[in-house]
């Protein structure tokens, strides 16, 4: 009786805790949603003069530059123009950020303080893309196109952040001098999550082949870099612990080199969680760490949960690698021939030299299964050729990212040697682009497919049941995230 009572009390306590978390999360999201920025009130109401600071790295496009500006103060419509341009003179502070679309020249930089004159517009959403929600995650509710701009003061941002952006620009310039398009654009996408430089046709090919995720910087991309380095360190017979810490240090260096933006930091956190899971082989610890990291990110900015596809893909892919990959690993390697498994395929087809291909397949399937509803809901199509495309490409992505990062880094200091290393990465990049282009032309490569959020919720409920069922069947599932096999 006492045991039964204790179990009931535990269930009540857990239910109460979950209810508190649910209510607290709803309150936090509502509080963030209501803070839409007082500056939004001036949308579609004629010309306005305001001062603002460039708070993120400018987004350079082929025909314009996009600046995210914040710390806004504006001049009331009926107030006389101030004699000086110093912040605060006859200006009223306002909340919210603005997306500023300007000509390519003159160019402004992070930390520049600007006076802007123009008309604020409400962001317009397309039929297949909710632009308002996309900008809302960064507290942007107004867009201003080609306004009059005057530079008030330069270098007004965070000193460390400014230097990080400077370092990232050096890295990008190094890549652009080492490689030509579209190879340099693909490497920028793999390493930095940038989507500049791609033709619309190639972007469509990414969508049809289900490979868009490789240019959306996520914890999975960073994990690939880390495990590639671990494989290299193991080749030199370094101890497992030493390899682990060197890989973590490499992730930190990678974050610094790429500008330490919020999306990169989130991806790095997810990648390090995978490394910790592999190092400790303690599933319950990494589960808790993943939940804590996700909850912390959502608490800091609740809008990423519904508006930030990059965060959703990163979290889902990491979740898949932690929960689904070990089950597939067991499925591929179980000794029970009578079971419905791929053990016979593993024994008869995969020899020792092809184990990495099996592990890439496991990683690909795990991540693809986890992110499938997000891709279908957001892009409106289901890629039937995605598994084949991902296996053919992801087999070479670790080497591409490793040699690409090395070439870009070396090119900063010695461009000639960087170009020599660039020939190696050019071969990988060209192969990957050709695979994407060829497979995108295949009949029925992708189907137009509409999927509601309710359908996605049902999918994830069934997936959770699948994980629960096979976890009980295998009884004990150890973390063994695929990509590169470690040696002790």
C-alpha positions in Angstrom: 0.0 0.0 0.0 2.8 2.4 0.9 4.5 1.7 -2.4 1.3 2.2 -4.3 0.7 5.5 -2.5 4.2 6.7 -3.2 3.9 5.9 -6.9 0.6 7.8 -7.0 2.2 10.8 -5.2 5.0 10.7 -7.7 2.6 10.8 -10.6 0.7 13.7 -9.0 4.0 15.6 -8.4 5.2 15.0 -12.0 1.8 16.1 -13.4 1.9 19.2 -11.2 5.4 20.1 -12.3 4.5 19.7 -15.9 1.4 21.9 -15.4 3.6 24.6 -13.8 6.1 24.4 -16.7 3.2 24.6 -19.2 1.6 27.7 -17.6 5.0 29.3 -17.1 5.9 28.7 -20.7 2.6 30.1 -22.0 3.0 33.2 -19.8 6.6 33.7 -21.0 5.5 33.3 -24.7 2.6 35.7 -24.3 4.8 38.3 -22.6 7.2 38.1 -25.5 4.4 38.2 -28.1 2.9 41.3 -26.6 6.2 43.1 -26.7 5.9 43.8 -30.4 7.7 47.2 -30.2 6.1 50.6 -29.9 7.8 51.6 -33.1 5.4 49.3 -35.0 2.7 52.0 -34.6 4.3 54.1 -37.3 4.0 51.5 -40.1 2.3 52.8 -43.2 1.9 56.3 -41.7 4.2 58.4 -43.9 7.8 59.6 -43.6 9.5 59.5 -40.2 12.9 60.5 -38.9 14.6 58.2 -36.5 18.1 57.2 -35.2 19.2 53.6 -34.7 22.2 51.4 -34.4 23.2 48.5 -36.6 23.0 45.7 -34.1 23.9 42.7 -36.3 26.3 41.9 -39.2 24.9 43.4 -42.4 23.4 40.9 -44.9 25.0 41.7 -48.3 22.8 40.6 -51.2 23.4 40.9 -55.0 21.5 44.2 -55.4 21.2 45.6 -51.8 22.3 45.4 -48.2 20.0 44.6 -45.3 20.7 46.0 -41.9 19.1 45.0 -38.6 18.8 48.2 -36.6 17.7 48.7 -33.0 18.1 51.0 -30.0 15.7 53.3 -31.8 14.8 56.8 -30.9 12.5 58.8 -33.2 11.5 62.4 -33.9 7.8 63.1 -33.4 5.9 64.2 -36.5 5.1 67.6 -35.1 8.5 68.3 -33.6 11.1 70.6 -35.2 14.2 69.0 -36.6 17.0 69.1 -34.1 20.1 71.2 -34.8 22.5 68.4 -34.0 22.4 64.7 -34.7 23.4 63.5 -31.3 21.2 60.8 -29.9 18.5 62.0 -27.5 18.1 65.6 -28.8 14.3 65.9 -29.3 14.1 62.2 -29.9 11.9 59.7 -28.1 13.0 56.2 -27.4 11.0 53.3 -28.8 11.1 49.5 -28.5 11.5 47.1 -31.3 13.9 46.6 -34.3 13.7 47.5 -37.9 14.9 45.8 -41.1 16.6 48.4 -43.2 17.0 47.6 -47.0 19.5 50.0 -48.5 21.7 50.5 -51.6 25.1 48.6 -51.6 27.0 51.9 -51.4 27.8 53.6 -49.1 28.2 50.6 -46.9 27.7 50.7 -43.1 28.9 48.3 -40.5 28.0 46.7 -37.2 27.9 49.3 -34.4 27.3 52.3 -36.7 24.8 54.9 -35.4 22.5 56.1 -38.2 19.9 58.8 -38.8 17.2 57.4 -41.1 14.4 59.1 -43.0 11.8 57.1 -44.8 8.5 55.3 -44.6 8.0 52.2 -42.4 6.3 49.2 -44.0 4.7 46.1 -42.5 6.6 43.0 -43.6 4.7 41.2 -46.4 4.3 37.5 -46.3 4.2 35.3 -49.5 1.8 32.4 -50.0 4.5 29.8 -49.1 6.6 31.8 -46.7 5.5 33.7 -43.6 7.9 36.6 -43.7 6.3 38.4 -40.7 7.0 35.4 -38.4 10.5 35.0 -39.8 11.3 38.6 -38.8 9.3 38.5 -35.6 11.8 36.0 -34.0 14.3 38.9 -34.0 11.7 41.4 -32.7 11.4 43.0 -36.2 8.0 44.3 -37.1 8.8 47.1 -39.5 10.7 47.3 -42.8 12.0 50.4 -44.5 13.2 50.4 -48.1 15.9 52.6 -49.5 15.6 55.5 -47.1 17.9 58.5 -46.7 20.7 57.6 -44.3 23.3 59.7 -42.5 26.1 58.3 -40.4 26.0 59.8 -36.9 28.9 57.8 -35.3 30.9 54.6 -36.0 32.1 51.8 -33.8 29.3 52.1 -31.2 28.7 48.4 -30.8 30.2 45.7 -28.5 33.9 45.7 -29.0 34.3 41.9 -28.8 31.3 41.3 -31.2 32.7 43.8 -33.6 36.1 42.0 -33.7 34.3 38.6 -34.2 32.5 40.0 -37.2 35.7 41.4 -38.6 37.3 37.9 -38.2 34.3 36.3 -39.9 34.6 38.7 -42.8 38.3 37.9 -43.2 37.3 34.2 -43.3 34.6 34.7 -45.9 36.9 36.9 -48.1 39.5 34.1 -47.9 37.0 31.5 -49.1 35.8 33.8 -51.9 39.4 34.2 -53.1 40.1 30.5 -53.0 36.9 29.2 -54.7 34.6 30.4 -57.4 30.8 30.2 -57.4 28.8 28.1 -56.8 31.4 26.1 -54.9 32.3 29.0 -52.6 28.6 29.6 -51.9 28.1 25.9 -50.9 31.1 26.1 -48.6 29.7 29.3 -47.0 26.5 27.4 -46.5 28.1 24.4 -45.0 30.4 26.3 -42.6 28.5 29.5 -42.0 24.8 28.8 -42.8 24.9 31.5 -45.5 22.6 31.3 -48.5 24.1 34.1 -50.5 25.5 33.3 -53.9 23.1 30.5 -54.9 21.1 30.7 -58.0 17.4 30.2 -57.6 17.6 27.0 -59.7 20.2 25.5 -57.4 18.1 26.5 -54.3 15.1 24.7 -55.9 17.4 21.6 -56.4 18.3 21.6 -52.7 14.6 21.6 -51.9 13.7 18.8 -54.4 16.5 16.5 -53.1 15.8 17.2 -49.4 19.3 18.6 -48.8 18.5 22.1 -47.8 19.4 21.2 -44.2 23.1 21.0 -45.1 23.2 24.8 -45.7 21.1 25.6 -42.6 23.8 25.6 -40.0 22.7 23.3 -37.2 24.0 21.2 -34.4 24.3 18.4 -36.9 26.7 20.3 -39.1 28.9 21.2 -36.2 28.7 17.6 -35.0 30.0 16.5 -38.4 33.0 18.8 -37.9 33.7 17.6 -34.4 33.5 13.9 -35.3 35.7 14.4 -38.3 38.3 15.9 -36.1 37.9 13.1 -33.6 38.6 10.6 -36.4 41.7 12.6 -37.4 42.9 12.7 -33.8 42.3 9.0 -33.4 44.3 8.4 -36.6 47.3 9.9 -34.7 46.5 7.5 -31.8 45.5 10.2 -29.3 43.6 9.2 -26.2 39.8 9.3 -26.3 39.6 12.0 -23.6 42.3 14.2 -25.4 40.4 13.8 -28.7 37.1 14.9 -27.0 38.6 18.0 -25.5 40.4 19.0 -28.7 37.1 18.6 -30.6 35.3 20.8 -28.1 38.0 23.4 -28.5 37.6 23.2 -32.2 33.9 23.9 -31.9 34.7 27.0 -29.8 37.2 28.1 -32.4 34.6 27.5 -35.1 32.1 29.6 -33.3 34.6 32.4 -32.9 35.7 32.2 -36.6 32.1 32.4 -37.8 31.1 35.5 -35.8 29.4 33.8 -32.8 25.8 34.7 -34.0 22.9 33.4 -32.0 22.1 30.6 -34.5 25.8 29.5 -34.5 26.0 29.5 -30.7 22.7 27.4 -30.5 24.1 25.0 -33.0 27.4 24.7 -31.1 25.5 23.9 -27.9 23.6 21.1 -29.7 26.9 19.8 -31.2 28.7 19.8 -27.9 25.7 17.9 -26.3 26.2 15.1 -28.9 29.9 15.0 -28.1 29.2 14.7 -24.4 26.7 12.0 -25.1 29.3 10.0 -27.1 32.0 10.6 -24.5 29.9 9.6 -21.4 27.6 7.0 -23.0 25.0 8.1 -20.4 21.7 8.5 -22.2 19.7 9.9 -19.2 22.2 12.6 -18.6 22.2 13.8 -22.2 18.4 13.7 -22.4 18.3 16.1 -19.4 21.0 18.3 -20.9 19.1 18.5 -24.2 15.9 19.4 -22.5 17.6 22.0 -20.3 19.5 23.6 -23.3 16.3 23.8 -25.4 14.3 25.2 -22.5 16.9 27.8 -21.7 17.0 29.0 -25.3 13.3 29.2 -25.5 13.1 31.1 -22.2 15.6 33.6 -23.4 13.7 34.1 -26.7 10.3 32.2 -26.8 9.8 33.2 -30.4 12.4 30.8 -31.6 10.0 27.9 -30.7 7.5 28.9 -33.4 9.2 31.4 -35.7 12.9 30.2 -36.0 13.1 27.2 -38.4 16.8 27.0 -37.8 16.4 26.3 -34.1 13.6 23.8 -34.8 15.7 21.9 -37.3 18.8 22.0 -35.0 16.9 20.7 -32.0 14.9 18.1 -33.9 18.1 16.7 -35.7 20.0 16.6 -32.4 17.0 14.8 -30.7 16.9 12.3 -33.6 20.7 11.6 -33.2 20.2 11.0 -29.5 17.0 9.0 -29.5 16.7 7.4 -32.9 20.3 6.6 -34.0 20.9 4.2 -31.1 17.8 2.2 -32.0 18.9 2.0 -35.7 22.3 1.0 -34.6 20.9 -1.9 -32.7 18.7 -2.7 -35.6 21.6 -2.9 -38.0 23.8 -4.9 -35.6 21.5 -7.3 -33.8 22.5 -10.9 -33.8 19.0 -12.3 -34.0 18.7 -13.4 -37.6 15.1 -14.4 -37.2 14.1 -10.8 -36.3 13.1 -8.4 -39.0 16.5 -6.6 -39.2 19.3 -5.6 -41.5 21.9 -7.8 -39.6 22.3 -10.0 -42.7 23.0 -7.0 -44.8 25.5 -5.8 -42.3 27.3 -9.1 -42.1 27.4 -9.9 -45.8 27.7 -6.5 -47.4 29.4 -4.1 -45.0 33.0 -5.0 -44.4 35.3 -3.1 -42.1 36.3 -0.5 -44.8 32.6 0.4 -45.3 31.5 0.8 -41.7 31.6 4.6 -42.1 29.0 4.3 -44.9 26.6 2.4 -42.6 27.1 5.0 -39.8 26.4 7.9 -42.3 23.2 6.0 -43.3 22.2 5.7 -39.7 22.9 9.4 -39.0 21.1 10.4 -42.1 18.0 8.4 -41.4 17.9 9.5 -37.8 18.0 13.2 -38.6 15.7 12.9 -41.6 13.0 11.0 -39.6 13.2 13.6 -36.9 13.0 16.7 -39.1 10.6 15.3 -41.8 7.4 17.1 -40.6 9.3 20.4 -40.2 10.6 20.3 -43.8 7.2 19.3 -45.3 5.2 21.9 -43.3 7.6 24.8 -44.1 8.6 23.9 -47.7 5.4 22.3 -48.9 7.0 19.3 -50.6 8.1 15.8 -49.8 11.4 14.7 -51.3 11.2 11.0 -52.3 14.8 11.0 -53.3 16.1 12.6 -50.1 17.5 9.4 -48.5 19.6 8.5 -51.5 20.7 12.2 -52.0 21.7 12.5 -48.4 23.7 9.3 -48.3 25.6 10.2 -51.4 26.4 13.7 -50.2 26.8 13.3 -46.4 29.4 10.6 -46.9 31.7 13.4 -48.2 30.4 16.4 -46.1 32.8 15.7 -43.2 35.8 15.9 -45.4 34.4 18.9 -47.3 33.8 20.9 -44.1 37.2 19.9 -42.6 39.2 20.8 -45.7 37.1 23.9 -46.4 37.6 25.2 -42.9 41.3 24.5 -43.0 41.7 26.2 -46.5 39.7 29.3 -45.4 41.7 29.6 -42.2 45.1 29.1 -43.9 44.1 31.5 -46.7 43.8 34.3 -44.2 47.5 34.2 -43.5 48.8 32.6 -46.7 46.6 32.8 -49.7 48.8 30.7 -52.0 48.7 27.7 -49.6 45.0 28.3 -49.1 44.4 28.0 -52.8 46.3 24.7 -53.0 44.2 23.3 -50.2 41.2 24.8 -52.0 41.7 22.4 -54.9 41.0 19.5 -52.6 37.7 21.0 -51.2 36.7 22.1 -54.8 36.6 18.4 -55.8 34.3 17.5 -53.0 32.0 20.6 -53.5 31.8 20.0 -57.3 30.8 16.4 -56.7 28.1 17.4 -54.2 26.6 20.0 -56.5 26.5 17.6 -59.4 24.8 14.9 -57.3 22.1 17.5 -56.3 21.6 18.7 -59.8 21.4 15.2 -61.3 19.0 13.8 -58.7 16.8 16.9 -58.8 16.0 16.1 -62.4 14.8 12.6 -61.6 11.1 11.9 -62.2 9.1 12.2 -59.0 12.1 13.4 -57.1 9.7 15.5 -54.9 5.9 15.8 -54.5 4.0 18.8 -53.6 2.7 18.0 -50.2 0.6 20.0 -47.7 0.9 19.0 -44.0 -0.8 20.8 -41.1 0.7 21.3 -37.7 -1.8 18.8 -36.4 -0.5 16.2 -38.8 3.0 17.0 -37.6 1.9 16.5 -34.0 0.4 13.1 -34.7 3.6 12.1 -36.5 5.8 13.0 -33.5 3.4 11.2 -31.1 3.7 8.0 -33.2 7.5 8.5 -33.4 7.8 8.9 -29.6 5.8 5.7 -29.2 8.1 3.9 -31.7 11.1 5.1 -29.6 9.5 4.0 -26.4 8.6 0.6 -27.8 12.0 -0.3 -29.2 13.8 1.2 -26.2 11.9 -1.3 -24.0 12.5 -4.1 -26.5 16.3 -3.5 -26.5 16.2 -2.7 -22.8 19.4 -0.7 -22.9 20.4 1.7 -25.6 23.8 3.3 -25.3 24.6 6.6 -26.9 26.8 5.9 -30.0 26.1 8.8 -32.3 27.2 7.8 -35.8 29.5 9.6 -38.2 33.0 8.7 -37.2 33.9 5.6 -35.2 36.1 6.2 -32.2 39.0 4.2 -31.0 40.1 4.0 -27.4 
